[in-house]
Structures are given as C-alpha cells and as structure tokens.
C-alpha cells in the first residue's frame, strides 16, 4: 500500500502537478492541492485510507485495496 501511495505522488511530481517532498506530511500534500479541487477531492480518500491502514494499523481487505 505504501508503494502504491508513493508511486501516485511520484506520478504527480513527474507531471509537474504536485512536487514530491519526503518532508511533507500527507495532510500537507492535500493542502498543496487546495487550488485544484478536483485533485484534492480524488486525493482525500487516498490519503485517509493510507493514514488509517499505515499509521492506524487497520486491516485492509482485497476489495478495499483494489479500490484504493
């Protein structure tokens, strides 16, 4: 899951949409795209899911991972 999340951030960086910076928190990434509501709307559930699973140590089933 972490690799998928980071690859999404790097994909955005490669397209000059969002600069990848290891020092930023996930919420700071969302703040950086506040001027792009469509991107923020798509990123918010990704960040929320990542935070719950990675930092909250909550399980994720195959269906939720596929949706992620």
CHARMM internal coordinates of N, CA and C (Angstrom, degrees):
IC EDIT
DIST 1 N 1 CA 1.4368
DIST 1 CA 1 C 1.5252
ANGL 1 N 1 CA 1 C 110.11
DIST 1 C 2 N 1.3059
ANGL 1 CA 1 C 2 N 116.79
DIHE 1 N 1 CA 1 C 2 N -41.00
DIST 2 N 2 CA 1.4650
ANGL 1 C 2 N 2 CA 120.18
DIHE 1 CA 1 C 2 N 2 CA 179.71
DIST 2 CA 2 C 1.5241
ANGL 2 N 2 CA 2 C 110.72
DIHE 1 C 2 N 2 CA 2 C -62.47
DIST 2 C 3 N 1.3218
ANGL 2 CA 2 C 3 N 116.80
DIHE 2 N 2 CA 2 C 3 N -42.99
DIST 3 N 3 CA 1.4643
ANGL 2 C 3 N 3 CA 120.39
DIHE 2 CA 2 C 3 N 3 CA 179.58
DIST 3 CA 3 C 1.5268
ANGL 3 N 3 CA 3 C 111.10
DIHE 2 C 3 N 3 CA 3 C -61.83
DIST 3 C 4 N 1.2970
ANGL 3 CA 3 C 4 N 116.10
DIHE 3 N 3 CA 3 C 4 N -39.91
DIST 4 N 4 CA 1.4646
ANGL 3 C 4 N 4 CA 120.62
DIHE 3 CA 3 C 4 N 4 CA 179.29
DIST 4 CA 4 C 1.5281
ANGL 4 N 4 CA 4 C 110.31
DIHE 3 C 4 N 4 CA 4 C -64.81
DIST 4 C 5 N 1.3094
ANGL 4 CA 4 C 5 N 116.98
DIHE 4 N 4 CA 4 C 5 N -42.39
DIST 5 N 5 CA 1.4623
ANGL 4 C 5 N 5 CA 121.40
DIHE 4 CA 4 C 5 N 5 CA 179.27
DIST 5 CA 5 C 1.5313
ANGL 5 N 5 CA 5 C 110.76
DIHE 4 C 5 N 5 CA 5 C -64.15
DIST 5 C 6 N 1.3163
ANGL 5 CA 5 C 6 N 116.64
DIHE 5 N 5 CA 5 C 6 N -48.67
DIST 6 N 6 CA 1.4632
ANGL 5 C 6 N 6 CA 119.90
DIHE 5 CA 5 C 6 N 6 CA -179.39
DIST 6 CA 6 C 1.5235
ANGL 6 N 6 CA 6 C 110.86
DIHE 5 C 6 N 6 CA 6 C -64.55
DIST 6 C 7 N 1.3249
ANGL 6 CA 6 C 7 N 116.78
DIHE 6 N 6 CA 6 C 7 N -37.85
DIST 7 N 7 CA 1.4619
ANGL 6 C 7 N 7 CA 118.40
DIHE 6 CA 6 C 7 N 7 CA 178.65
DIST 7 CA 7 C 1.5264
ANGL 7 N 7 CA 7 C 111.26
DIHE 6 C 7 N 7 CA 7 C -63.93
DIST 7 C 8 N 1.3194
ANGL 7 CA 7 C 8 N 117.68
DIHE 7 N 7 CA 7 C 8 N -33.53
DIST 8 N 8 CA 1.4690
ANGL 7 C 8 N 8 CA 120.48
DIHE 7 CA 7 C 8 N 8 CA 176.48
DIST 8 CA 8 C 1.5202
ANGL 8 N 8 CA 8 C 110.26
DIHE 7 C 8 N 8 CA 8 C -66.40
DIST 8 C 9 N 1.3325
ANGL 8 CA 8 C 9 N 117.05
DIHE 8 N 8 CA 8 C 9 N -41.98
DIST 9 N 9 CA 1.4611
ANGL 8 C 9 N 9 CA 120.37
DIHE 8 CA 8 C 9 N 9 CA 177.96
DIST 9 CA 9 C 1.5254
ANGL 9 N 9 CA 9 C 110.86
DIHE 8 C 9 N 9 CA 9 C -64.25
DIST 9 C 10 N 1.3181
ANGL 9 CA 9 C 10 N 116.91
DIHE 9 N 9 CA 9 C 10 N -41.65
DIST 10 N 10 CA 1.4611
ANGL 9 C 10 N 10 CA 120.32
DIHE 9 CA 9 C 10 N 10 CA 178.94
DIST 10 CA 10 C 1.5264
ANGL 10 N 10 CA 10 C 111.40
DIHE 9 C 10 N 10 CA 10 C -67.05
DIST 10 C 11 N 1.3159
ANGL 10 CA 10 C 11 N 117.08
DIHE 10 N 10 CA 10 C 11 N -36.51
DIST 11 N 11 CA 1.4689
ANGL 10 C 11 N 11 CA 121.51
DIHE 10 CA 10 C 11 N 11 CA 176.65
DIST 11 CA 11 C 1.5275
ANGL 11 N 11 CA 11 C 109.82
DIHE 10 C 11 N 11 CA 11 C -60.58
DIST 11 C 12 N 1.3228
ANGL 11 CA 11 C 12 N 116.37
DIHE 11 N 11 CA 11 C 12 N -44.33
DIST 12 N 12 CA 1.4686
ANGL 11 C 12 N 12 CA 120.82
DIHE 11 CA 11 C 12 N 12 CA 177.82
DIST 12 CA 12 C 1.5247
ANGL 12 N 12 CA 12 C 110.77
DIHE 11 C 12 N 12 CA 12 C -64.79
DIST 12 C 13 N 1.3156
ANGL 12 CA 12 C 13 N 117.33
DIHE 12 N 12 CA 12 C 13 N -37.89
DIST 13 N 13 CA 1.4546
ANGL 12 C 13 N 13 CA 121.77
DIHE 12 CA 12 C 13 N 13 CA 178.25
DIST 13 CA 13 C 1.5319
ANGL 13 N 13 CA 13 C 110.82
DIHE 12 C 13 N 13 CA 13 C -65.32
DIST 13 C 14 N 1.3111
ANGL 13 CA 13 C 14 N 117.35
DIHE 13 N 13 CA 13 C 14 N -44.02
DIST 14 N 14 CA 1.4664
ANGL 13 C 14 N 14 CA 121.27
DIHE 13 CA 13 C 14 N 14 CA -179.55
DIST 14 CA 14 C 1.5233
ANGL 14 N 14 CA 14 C 112.13
DIHE 13 C 14 N 14 CA 14 C -60.74
DIST 14 C 15 N 1.3023
ANGL 14 CA 14 C 15 N 116.38
DIHE 14 N 14 CA 14 C 15 N -26.85
DIST 15 N 15 CA 1.4658
ANGL 14 C 15 N 15 CA 121.70
DIHE 14 CA 14 C 15 N 15 CA -179.28
DIST 15 CA 15 C 1.5316
ANGL 15 N 15 CA 15 C 112.34
DIHE 14 C 15 N 15 CA 15 C -98.05
DIST 15 C 16 N 1.3307
ANGL 15 CA 15 C 16 N 115.24
DIHE 15 N 15 CA 15 C 16 N 10.28
DIST 16 N 16 CA 1.4736
ANGL 15 C 16 N 16 CA 121.97
DIHE 15 CA 15 C 16 N 16 CA 179.65
DIST 16 CA 16 C 1.5249
ANGL 16 N 16 CA 16 C 112.86
DIHE 15 C 16 N 16 CA 16 C 56.32
DIST 16 C 17 N 1.3202
ANGL 16 CA 16 C 17 N 116.00
DIHE 16 N 16 CA 16 C 17 N 35.91
DIST 17 N 17 CA 1.4588
ANGL 16 C 17 N 17 CA 121.64
DIHE 16 CA 16 C 17 N 17 CA 177.56
DIST 17 CA 17 C 1.5223
ANGL 17 N 17 CA 17 C 110.36
DIHE 16 C 17 N 17 CA 17 C -95.58
DIST 17 C 18 N 1.3220
ANGL 17 CA 17 C 18 N 115.76
DIHE 17 N 17 CA 17 C 18 N -39.30
DIST 18 N 18 CA 1.4591
ANGL 17 C 18 N 18 CA 122.49
DIHE 17 CA 17 C 18 N 18 CA -177.97
DIST 18 CA 18 C 1.5195
ANGL 18 N 18 CA 18 C 107.57
DIHE 17 C 18 N 18 CA 18 C -149.32
DIST 18 C 19 N 1.3129
ANGL 18 CA 18 C 19 N 116.81
DIHE 18 N 18 CA 18 C 19 N 124.93
DIST 19 N 19 CA 1.4590
ANGL 18 C 19 N 19 CA 119.98
DIHE 18 CA 18 C 19 N 19 CA -178.46
DIST 19 CA 19 C 1.5287
ANGL 19 N 19 CA 19 C 110.05
DIHE 18 C 19 N 19 CA 19 C -77.26
DIST 19 C 20 N 1.3351
ANGL 19 CA 19 C 20 N 115.99
DIHE 19 N 19 CA 19 C 20 N 125.75
DIST 20 N 20 CA 1.4597
ANGL 19 C 20 N 20 CA 121.02
DIHE 19 CA 19 C 20 N 20 CA 177.73
DIST 20 CA 20 C 1.5243
ANGL 20 N 20 CA 20 C 108.96
DIHE 19 C 20 N 20 CA 20 C -76.76
DIST 20 C 21 N 1.3124
ANGL 20 CA 20 C 21 N 115.47
DIHE 20 N 20 CA 20 C 21 N 130.20
DIST 21 N 21 CA 1.4559
ANGL 20 C 21 N 21 CA 121.84
DIHE 20 CA 20 C 21 N 21 CA 178.90
DIST 21 CA 21 C 1.5201
ANGL 21 N 21 CA 21 C 107.56
DIHE 20 C 21 N 21 CA 21 C -144.61
DIST 21 C 22 N 1.3202
ANGL 21 CA 21 C 22 N 116.44
DIHE 21 N 21 CA 21 C 22 N 113.13
DIST 22 N 22 CA 1.4674
ANGL 21 C 22 N 22 CA 121.02
DIHE 21 CA 21 C 22 N 22 CA -177.08
DIST 22 CA 22 C 1.5210
ANGL 22 N 22 CA 22 C 112.59
DIHE 21 C 22 N 22 CA 22 C -58.65
DIST 22 C 23 N 1.3264
ANGL 22 CA 22 C 23 N 117.49
DIHE 22 N 22 CA 22 C 23 N -20.85
DIST 23 N 23 CA 1.4595
ANGL 22 C 23 N 23 CA 120.77
DIHE 22 CA 22 C 23 N 23 CA -177.82
DIST 23 CA 23 C 1.5274
ANGL 23 N 23 CA 23 C 112.93
DIHE 22 C 23 N 23 CA 23 C -79.27
DIST 23 C 24 N 1.3232
ANGL 23 CA 23 C 24 N 117.74
DIHE 23 N 23 CA 23 C 24 N -15.20
DIST 24 N 24 CA 1.4649
ANGL 23 C 24 N 24 CA 120.99
DIHE 23 CA 23 C 24 N 24 CA -178.28
DIST 24 CA 24 C 1.5209
ANGL 24 N 24 CA 24 C 111.57
DIHE 23 C 24 N 24 CA 24 C -80.23
DIST 24 C 25 N 1.3182
ANGL 24 CA 24 C 25 N 115.51
DIHE 24 N 24 CA 24 C 25 N 146.88
DIST 25 N 25 CA 1.4613
ANGL 24 C 25 N 25 CA 120.39
DIHE 24 CA 24 C 25 N 25 CA 172.59
DIST 25 CA 25 C 1.5261
ANGL 25 N 25 CA 25 C 108.69
DIHE 24 C 25 N 25 CA 25 C -84.60
DIST 25 C 26 N 1.2983
ANGL 25 CA 25 C 26 N 116.24
DIHE 25 N 25 CA 25 C 26 N 167.87
DIST 26 N 26 CA 1.4642
ANGL 25 C 26 N 26 CA 120.23
DIHE 25 CA 25 C 26 N 26 CA 178.65
DIST 26 CA 26 C 1.5288
ANGL 26 N 26 CA 26 C 111.04
DIHE 25 C 26 N 26 CA 26 C -61.81
DIST 26 C 27 N 1.3034
ANGL 26 CA 26 C 27 N 116.63
DIHE 26 N 26 CA 26 C 27 N -39.81
DIST 27 N 27 CA 1.4723
ANGL 26 C 27 N 27 CA 120.27
DIHE 26 CA 26 C 27 N 27 CA 178.53
DIST 27 CA 27 C 1.5275
ANGL 27 N 27 CA 27 C 111.07
DIHE 26 C 27 N 27 CA 27 C -67.06
DIST 27 C 28 N 1.3091
ANGL 27 CA 27 C 28 N 117.13
DIHE 27 N 27 CA 27 C 28 N -33.26
DIST 28 N 28 CA 1.4645
ANGL 27 C 28 N 28 CA 119.79
DIHE 27 CA 27 C 28 N 28 CA 176.74
DIST 28 CA 28 C 1.5293
ANGL 28 N 28 CA 28 C 111.06
DIHE 27 C 28 N 28 CA 28 C -66.91
DIST 28 C 29 N 1.3199
ANGL 28 CA 28 C 29 N 116.74
DIHE 28 N 28 CA 28 C 29 N -34.67
DIST 29 N 29 CA 1.4686
ANGL 28 C 29 N 29 CA 119.14
DIHE 28 CA 28 C 29 N 29 CA 174.46
DIST 29 CA 29 C 1.5272
ANGL 29 N 29 CA 29 C 110.23
DIHE 28 C 29 N 29 CA 29 C -61.78
DIST 29 C 30 N 1.3149
ANGL 29 CA 29 C 30 N 117.04
DIHE 29 N 29 CA 29 C 30 N -43.34
DIST 30 N 30 CA 1.4651
ANGL 29 C 30 N 30 CA 119.79
DIHE 29 CA 29 C 30 N 30 CA 177.98
DIST 30 CA 30 C 1.5251
ANGL 30 N 30 CA 30 C 110.94
DIHE 29 C 30 N 30 CA 30 C -62.31
DIST 30 C 31 N 1.3104
ANGL 30 CA 30 C 31 N 116.01
DIHE 30 N 30 CA 30 C 31 N -39.31
DIST 31 N 31 CA 1.4668
ANGL 30 C 31 N 31 CA 119.96
DIHE 30 CA 30 C 31 N 31 CA 178.51
DIST 31 CA 31 C 1.5335
ANGL 31 N 31 CA 31 C 110.74
DIHE 30 C 31 N 31 CA 31 C -63.87
DIST 31 C 32 N 1.3127
ANGL 31 CA 31 C 32 N 116.69
DIHE 31 N 31 CA 31 C 32 N -35.82
DIST 32 N 32 CA 1.4674
ANGL 31 C 32 N 32 CA 120.59
DIHE 31 CA 31 C 32 N 32 CA -179.46
DIST 32 CA 32 C 1.5222
ANGL 32 N 32 CA 32 C 113.08
DIHE 31 C 32 N 32 CA 32 C -66.33
DIST 32 C 33 N 1.3212
ANGL 32 CA 32 C 33 N 117.51
DIHE 32 N 32 CA 32 C 33 N -22.89
DIST 33 N 33 CA 1.4756
ANGL 32 C 33 N 33 CA 120.25
DIHE 32 CA 32 C 33 N 33 CA -179.36
DIST 33 CA 33 C 1.5289
ANGL 33 N 33 CA 33 C 111.75
DIHE 32 C 33 N 33 CA 33 C -105.01
DIST 33 C 34 N 1.3194
ANGL 33 CA 33 C 34 N 117.62
DIHE 33 N 33 CA 33 C 34 N 18.72
DIST 34 N 34 CA 1.4606
ANGL 33 C 34 N 34 CA 120.72
DIHE 33 CA 33 C 34 N 34 CA -177.85
DIST 34 CA 34 C 1.5282
ANGL 34 N 34 CA 34 C 112.36
DIHE 33 C 34 N 34 CA 34 C -60.27
DIST 34 C 35 N 1.3421
ANGL 34 CA 34 C 35 N 117.58
DIHE 34 N 34 CA 34 C 35 N -27.16
DIST 35 N 35 CA 1.4577
ANGL 34 C 35 N 35 CA 120.65
DIHE 34 CA 34 C 35 N 35 CA 179.48
DIST 35 CA 35 C 1.5275
ANGL 35 N 35 CA 35 C 112.87
DIHE 34 C 35 N 35 CA 35 C -82.08
DIST 35 C 36 N 1.3240
ANGL 35 CA 35 C 36 N 116.40
DIHE 35 N 35 CA 35 C 36 N -0.93
DIST 36 N 36 CA 1.4590
ANGL 35 C 36 N 36 CA 122.22
DIHE 35 CA 35 C 36 N 36 CA 177.58
DIST 36 CA 36 C 1.5373
ANGL 36 N 36 CA 36 C 107.33
DIHE 35 C 36 N 36 CA 36 C -123.48
DIST 36 C 37 N 1.3443
ANGL 36 CA 36 C 37 N 117.16
DIHE 36 N 36 CA 36 C 37 N 81.79
DIST 37 N 37 CA 1.4704
ANGL 36 C 37 N 37 CA 120.07
DIHE 36 CA 36 C 37 N 37 CA -173.60
DIST 37 CA 37 C 1.5326
ANGL 37 N 37 CA 37 C 114.09
DIHE 36 C 37 N 37 CA 37 C -58.40
DIST 37 C 38 N 1.3118
ANGL 37 CA 37 C 38 N 117.41
DIHE 37 N 37 CA 37 C 38 N -34.51
DIST 38 N 38 CA 1.4724
ANGL 37 C 38 N 38 CA 119.48
DIHE 37 CA 37 C 38 N 38 CA 179.99
DIST 38 CA 38 C 1.5211
ANGL 38 N 38 CA 38 C 110.71
DIHE 37 C 38 N 38 CA 38 C -65.18
DIST 38 C 39 N 1.3263
ANGL 38 CA 38 C 39 N 116.96
DIHE 38 N 38 CA 38 C 39 N -44.10
DIST 39 N 39 CA 1.4631
ANGL 38 C 39 N 39 CA 120.40
DIHE 38 CA 38 C 39 N 39 CA 178.65
DIST 39 CA 39 C 1.5223
ANGL 39 N 39 CA 39 C 110.37
DIHE 38 C 39 N 39 CA 39 C -67.65
DIST 39 C 40 N 1.3205
ANGL 39 CA 39 C 40 N 117.25
DIHE 39 N 39 CA 39 C 40 N -42.52
DIST 40 N 40 CA 1.4619
ANGL 39 C 40 N 40 CA 120.26
DIHE 39 CA 39 C 40 N 40 CA 178.88
DIST 40 CA 40 C 1.5272
ANGL 40 N 40 CA 40 C 111.06
DIHE 39 C 40 N 40 CA 40 C -60.40
DIST 40 C 41 N 1.3200
ANGL 40 CA 40 C 41 N 116.35
DIHE 40 N 40 CA 40 C 41 N -40.84
DIST 41 N 41 CA 1.4633
ANGL 40 C 41 N 41 CA 120.76
DIHE 40 CA 40 C 41 N 41 CA 179.06
DIST 41 CA 41 C 1.5257
ANGL 41 N 41 CA 41 C 111.19
DIHE 40 C 41 N 41 CA 41 C -63.09
DIST 41 C 42 N 1.3205
ANGL 41 CA 41 C 42 N 116.92
DIHE 41 N 41 CA 41 C 42 N -37.01
DIST 42 N 42 CA 1.4745
ANGL 41 C 42 N 42 CA 120.35
DIHE 41 CA 41 C 42 N 42 CA 179.24
DIST 42 CA 42 C 1.5192
ANGL 42 N 42 CA 42 C 111.90
DIHE 41 C 42 N 42 CA 42 C -77.36
DIST 42 C 43 N 1.3353
ANGL 42 CA 42 C 43 N 116.73
DIHE 42 N 42 CA 42 C 43 N -32.67
DIST 43 N 43 CA 1.4663
ANGL 42 C 43 N 43 CA 119.89
DIHE 42 CA 42 C 43 N 43 CA -178.24
DIST 43 CA 43 C 1.5213
ANGL 43 N 43 CA 43 C 113.51
DIHE 42 C 43 N 43 CA 43 C -78.83
DIST 43 C 44 N 1.3176
ANGL 43 CA 43 C 44 N 117.85
DIHE 43 N 43 CA 43 C 44 N -31.72
DIST 44 N 44 CA 1.4663
ANGL 43 C 44 N 44 CA 121.04
DIHE 43 CA 43 C 44 N 44 CA -174.65
DIST 44 CA 44 C 1.5304
ANGL 44 N 44 CA 44 C 113.30
DIHE 43 C 44 N 44 CA 44 C -54.67
DIST 44 C 45 N 1.3418
ANGL 44 CA 44 C 45 N 119.68
DIHE 44 N 44 CA 44 C 45 N -49.42
DIST 45 N 45 CA 1.4690
ANGL 44 C 45 N 45 CA 117.58
DIHE 44 CA 44 C 45 N 45 CA 179.59
DIST 45 CA 45 C 1.5291
ANGL 45 N 45 CA 45 C 112.85
DIHE 44 C 45 N 45 CA 45 C -68.39
DIST 45 C 46 N 1.3173
ANGL 45 CA 45 C 46 N 117.38
DIHE 45 N 45 CA 45 C 46 N -27.21
DIST 46 N 46 CA 1.4653
ANGL 45 C 46 N 46 CA 120.61
DIHE 45 CA 45 C 46 N 46 CA 177.12
DIST 46 CA 46 C 1.5233
ANGL 46 N 46 CA 46 C 109.36
DIHE 45 C 46 N 46 CA 46 C -67.49
DIST 46 C 47 N 1.3272
ANGL 46 CA 46 C 47 N 116.27
DIHE 46 N 46 CA 46 C 47 N -46.25
DIST 47 N 47 CA 1.4561
ANGL 46 C 47 N 47 CA 121.22
DIHE 46 CA 46 C 47 N 47 CA 178.71
DIST 47 CA 47 C 1.5301
ANGL 47 N 47 CA 47 C 110.36
DIHE 46 C 47 N 47 CA 47 C -64.49
DIST 47 C 48 N 1.3206
ANGL 47 CA 47 C 48 N 117.00
DIHE 47 N 47 CA 47 C 48 N -44.74
DIST 48 N 48 CA 1.4702
ANGL 47 C 48 N 48 CA 120.61
DIHE 47 CA 47 C 48 N 48 CA 179.32
DIST 48 CA 48 C 1.5224
ANGL 48 N 48 CA 48 C 111.59
DIHE 47 C 48 N 48 CA 48 C -59.19
DIST 48 C 49 N 1.3234
ANGL 48 CA 48 C 49 N 116.47
DIHE 48 N 48 CA 48 C 49 N -46.49
DIST 49 N 49 CA 1.4664
ANGL 48 C 49 N 49 CA 120.78
DIHE 48 CA 48 C 49 N 49 CA 179.96
DIST 49 CA 49 C 1.5227
ANGL 49 N 49 CA 49 C 110.38
DIHE 48 C 49 N 49 CA 49 C -63.49
DIST 49 C 50 N 1.3193
ANGL 49 CA 49 C 50 N 116.41
DIHE 49 N 49 CA 49 C 50 N -46.30
DIST 50 N 50 CA 1.4606
ANGL 49 C 50 N 50 CA 119.58
DIHE 49 CA 49 C 50 N 50 CA 179.72
DIST 50 CA 50 C 1.5260
ANGL 50 N 50 CA 50 C 110.94
DIHE 49 C 50 N 50 CA 50 C -58.85
DIST 50 C 51 N 1.3116
ANGL 50 CA 50 C 51 N 117.04
DIHE 50 N 50 CA 50 C 51 N -47.20
DIST 51 N 51 CA 1.4679
ANGL 50 C 51 N 51 CA 120.33
DIHE 50 CA 50 C 51 N 51 CA -179.43
DIST 51 CA 51 C 1.5226
ANGL 51 N 51 CA 51 C 112.06
DIHE 50 C 51 N 51 CA 51 C -60.83
DIST 51 C 52 N 1.3287
ANGL 51 CA 51 C 52 N 116.52
DIHE 51 N 51 CA 51 C 52 N -42.72
DIST 52 N 52 CA 1.4725
ANGL 51 C 52 N 52 CA 119.33
DIHE 51 CA 51 C 52 N 52 CA -179.90
DIST 52 CA 52 C 1.5207
ANGL 52 N 52 CA 52 C 111.20
DIHE 51 C 52 N 52 CA 52 C -64.52
DIST 52 C 53 N 1.3156
ANGL 52 CA 52 C 53 N 117.44
DIHE 52 N 52 CA 52 C 53 N -42.66
DIST 53 N 53 CA 1.4651
ANGL 52 C 53 N 53 CA 120.80
DIHE 52 CA 52 C 53 N 53 CA -175.97
DIST 53 CA 53 C 1.5292
ANGL 53 N 53 CA 53 C 111.31
DIHE 52 C 53 N 53 CA 53 C -78.95
DIST 53 C 54 N 1.3375
ANGL 53 CA 53 C 54 N 116.83
DIHE 53 N 53 CA 53 C 54 N -48.66
DIST 54 N 54 CA 1.4622
ANGL 53 C 54 N 54 CA 120.09
DIHE 53 CA 53 C 54 N 54 CA -173.95
DIST 54 CA 54 C 1.5238
ANGL 54 N 54 CA 54 C 112.46
DIHE 53 C 54 N 54 CA 54 C -74.39
DIST 54 C 55 N 1.3229
ANGL 54 CA 54 C 55 N 115.97
DIHE 54 N 54 CA 54 C 55 N -48.76
DIST 55 N 55 CA 1.4618
ANGL 54 C 55 N 55 CA 119.40
DIHE 54 CA 54 C 55 N 55 CA -175.82
DIST 55 CA 55 C 1.5262
ANGL 55 N 55 CA 55 C 112.25
DIHE 54 C 55 N 55 CA 55 C -92.51
DIST 55 C 56 N 1.3161
ANGL 55 CA 55 C 56 N 116.69
DIHE 55 N 55 CA 55 C 56 N -31.22
DIST 56 N 56 CA 1.4589
ANGL 55 C 56 N 56 CA 120.43
DIHE 55 CA 55 C 56 N 56 CA 179.37
DIST 56 CA 56 C 1.5133
ANGL 56 N 56 CA 56 C 113.39
DIHE 55 C 56 N 56 CA 56 C -87.63
DIST 56 C 57 N 1.3319
ANGL 56 CA 56 C 57 N 116.82
DIHE 56 N 56 CA 56 C 57 N -6.97
DIST 57 N 57 CA 1.4609
ANGL 56 C 57 N 57 CA 123.29
DIHE 56 CA 56 C 57 N 57 CA 178.68
DIST 57 CA 57 C 1.5269
ANGL 57 N 57 CA 57 C 112.40
DIHE 56 C 57 N 57 CA 57 C 57.00
DIST 57 C 58 N 1.3355
ANGL 57 CA 57 C 58 N 116.05
DIHE 57 N 57 CA 57 C 58 N 32.32
DIST 58 N 58 CA 1.4557
ANGL 57 C 58 N 58 CA 119.70
DIHE 57 CA 57 C 58 N 58 CA 177.63
DIST 58 CA 58 C 1.5195
ANGL 58 N 58 CA 58 C 109.45
DIHE 57 C 58 N 58 CA 58 C -86.47
DIST 58 C 59 N 1.3134
ANGL 58 CA 58 C 59 N 116.61
DIHE 58 N 58 CA 58 C 59 N 146.17
DIST 59 N 59 CA 1.4640
ANGL 58 C 59 N 59 CA 119.12
DIHE 58 CA 58 C 59 N 59 CA -179.90
DIST 59 CA 59 C 1.5226
ANGL 59 N 59 CA 59 C 111.43
DIHE 58 C 59 N 59 CA 59 C -71.07
DIST 59 C 60 N 1.3073
ANGL 59 CA 59 C 60 N 114.86
DIHE 59 N 59 CA 59 C 60 N 155.93
DIST 60 N 60 CA 1.4594
ANGL 59 C 60 N 60 CA 121.08
DIHE 59 CA 59 C 60 N 60 CA 174.00
DIST 60 CA 60 C 1.5188
ANGL 60 N 60 CA 60 C 106.90
DIHE 59 C 60 N 60 CA 60 C -132.70
DIST 60 C 61 N 1.3260
ANGL 60 CA 60 C 61 N 116.13
DIHE 60 N 60 CA 60 C 61 N 129.34
DIST 61 N 61 CA 1.4565
ANGL 60 C 61 N 61 CA 118.72
DIHE 60 CA 60 C 61 N 61 CA -179.00
DIST 61 CA 61 C 1.5315
ANGL 61 N 61 CA 61 C 109.83
DIHE 60 C 61 N 61 CA 61 C -87.45
DIST 61 C 62 N 1.3130
ANGL 61 CA 61 C 62 N 116.05
DIHE 61 N 61 CA 61 C 62 N 173.80
DIST 62 N 62 CA 1.4578
ANGL 61 C 62 N 62 CA 121.76
DIHE 61 CA 61 C 62 N 62 CA -175.60
DIST 62 CA 62 C 1.5310
ANGL 62 N 62 CA 62 C 111.62
DIHE 61 C 62 N 62 CA 62 C -61.08
DIST 62 C 63 N 1.3073
ANGL 62 CA 62 C 63 N 117.26
DIHE 62 N 62 CA 62 C 63 N -39.19
DIST 63 N 63 CA 1.4525
ANGL 62 C 63 N 63 CA 121.18
DIHE 62 CA 62 C 63 N 63 CA -178.93
DIST 63 CA 63 C 1.5339
ANGL 63 N 63 CA 63 C 111.31
DIHE 62 C 63 N 63 CA 63 C -66.22
DIST 63 C 64 N 1.3163
ANGL 63 CA 63 C 64 N 116.69
DIHE 63 N 63 CA 63 C 64 N -43.89
DIST 64 N 64 CA 1.4646
ANGL 63 C 64 N 64 CA 120.20
DIHE 63 CA 63 C 64 N 64 CA 178.93
DIST 64 CA 64 C 1.5286
ANGL 64 N 64 CA 64 C 110.76
DIHE 63 C 64 N 64 CA 64 C -67.55
DIST 64 C 65 N 1.3132
ANGL 64 CA 64 C 65 N 116.46
DIHE 64 N 64 CA 64 C 65 N -37.01
DIST 65 N 65 CA 1.4624
ANGL 64 C 65 N 65 CA 119.60
DIHE 64 CA 64 C 65 N 65 CA 177.78
DIST 65 CA 65 C 1.5242
ANGL 65 N 65 CA 65 C 111.03
DIHE 64 C 65 N 65 CA 65 C -66.08
DIST 65 C 66 N 1.3075
ANGL 65 CA 65 C 66 N 117.22
DIHE 65 N 65 CA 65 C 66 N -40.35
DIST 66 N 66 CA 1.4673
ANGL 65 C 66 N 66 CA 121.25
DIHE 65 CA 65 C 66 N 66 CA 178.25
DIST 66 CA 66 C 1.5397
ANGL 66 N 66 CA 66 C 110.20
DIHE 65 C 66 N 66 CA 66 C -63.08
DIST 66 C 67 N 1.3250
ANGL 66 CA 66 C 67 N 116.64
DIHE 66 N 66 CA 66 C 67 N -38.01
DIST 67 N 67 CA 1.4546
ANGL 66 C 67 N 67 CA 120.36
DIHE 66 CA 66 C 67 N 67 CA 178.14
DIST 67 CA 67 C 1.5187
ANGL 67 N 67 CA 67 C 110.52
DIHE 66 C 67 N 67 CA 67 C -70.31
DIST 67 C 68 N 1.3062
ANGL 67 CA 67 C 68 N 116.61
DIHE 67 N 67 CA 67 C 68 N -32.31
DIST 68 N 68 CA 1.4535
ANGL 67 C 68 N 68 CA 122.35
DIHE 67 CA 67 C 68 N 68 CA -179.72
DIST 68 CA 68 C 1.5019
ANGL 68 N 68 CA 68 C 110.49
DIHE 67 C 68 N 68 CA 68 C -64.21
END
COOR INIT
IC SEED 1 N 1 CA 1 C
IC BUILD
